[in-house]
Amino acid sequence: MQQHVRINTGYILCPQCGHSFPTLSDMLHHEHLHDECTTFECSQCDLVYYTLNSLYIHQIGKHSKGYICEMCDR
């Protein structure tokens, strides 16, 4: 089935979440994350991540106000 999906789309789909990957090895690495018992939940929204690094990137990109200059408040 995965080969059929790749022939038609060019990508391999994760059977658990539908996320697409260019190679089977990428999908298998991702699929392993679904098997992990540990999840990391964002304290500011309802999103859950399988790695602490993914949560960190999310929080920086979505919830961080970034650098504020002490001289001009920008």
C-alpha positions in Angstrom: 0.0 0.0 0.0 2.8 2.4 0.9 4.4 1.8 -2.5 1.1 2.5 -4.2 0.7 5.8 -2.3 4.2 6.9 -3.2 3.7 6.1 -6.9 0.6 8.3 -6.9 1.8 11.2 -4.7 5.6 10.9 -4.6 5.4 10.8 -0.8 5.1 8.1 2.0 2.3 8.8 4.4 2.4 8.0 8.1 -0.4 5.6 8.8 -1.1 7.1 12.2 -1.3 10.8 11.4 -1.2 11.2 7.6 2.0 13.3 7.7 3.9 12.9 4.4 7.6 12.1 3.9 9.9 11.9 0.9 11.4 8.6 1.9 10.4 5.5 3.7 13.2 5.9 6.2 12.0 9.4 7.1 8.5 8.0 7.7 9.8 5.1 9.8 11.8 7.5 12.0 8.7 9.7 12.4 6.4 6.7 13.0 8.7 5.6 15.9 7.9 8.9 17.6 4.3 7.8 17.8 5.4 4.8 19.9 7.2 6.9 22.5 5.2 7.2 25.8 6.6 10.6 26.6 4.9 13.7 25.1 5.5 17.3 25.8 2.5 19.6 26.0 2.7 23.4 25.4 1.7 25.3 28.5 0.3 28.1 26.4 -1.9 26.2 24.0 -3.2 22.6 23.5 -0.5 21.4 21.1 1.4 18.2 22.1 4.9 17.3 20.7 6.8 14.0 20.8 10.2 15.7 21.3 11.3 18.4 23.7 13.1 20.1 20.8 9.9 20.3 18.7 8.1 21.9 21.7 10.9 24.4 22.1 10.8 25.4 18.5 7.0 25.8 18.7 7.3 28.0 21.8 9.9 30.2 20.3 8.1 30.6 17.0 4.5 31.0 18.3 4.6 32.3 21.8 7.9 34.2 22.1 7.7 38.0 21.8 11.3 37.9 20.6 14.1 40.4 21.5 13.0 43.8 22.8 15.6 46.6 22.6 16.0 48.2 26.0 16.7 51.6 24.4 13.7 51.9 22.1 11.3 49.1 23.2 11.2 47.6 19.7 
